[in-house]
Amino acid sequence: MAISAFDDKSAPPKADQLATALGRARRLWEDLVTALASQHPPLTETWKFGGKQWGWALQLKQRKRTVVYLTPCRGHLMAGFALGEKAVNAAHRSDLPSSVLAVIDSAKKYAEGRAVRLEVRTKKDAAAVQQLAAIKMAN
């Protein structure tokens, strides 16, 4: 079963399907996309299928650089980042919650950076995603 609520490779989720899957987290999704679009313009939105394990995720990209992947789950969402070491160091110098720093520190390292995935269930979680996106894009 995929992490995403949507694992049918034949088509990305439609708006009504997305709203149903997210439930109350729909507002967090919409507010996060809007905030990131205003903070990192121009931002393009592209649905990407990550395979059976991951399912569909929304890639938010500024020009050629990916800001974040948002994965719709049942009742919440996940935010996925590839963080280089400069961004990791900057995150540790920031006031991000210790729980977020722990996720960063335990993330698997790849050539393109650490694969960091944060659960978003509250406004506080969404604020941490916005802060981490800003740190990533500045580094």
C-alpha angles and dihedrals in degrees: 000000000000125000088232119075085234119065103153104114093198095077140007117242120280121229095258092048090049092051092049094049095046095045110175090359089068090090091052089051094050094044092048094050091047093048094047091048091055094044098046109030135209092042122174124198120215128169112228129189110221098189134266093308095053108022121191124350133173112241114210109200134181106208103305097343124089113226099186145329115233114204117196112222132175105288097347143035138235126224116209125198137177103214124193120213093261089058091045091053091047090050089056090052091052131079095252113145115271089240090061092047089052090054090049092049093049095046119118114255121233133172090265093048140273116330102230120183121184127190113230114205103134141037088255090057090049091050090054090051091052091048093048091048090054091049091049094049092047092052 
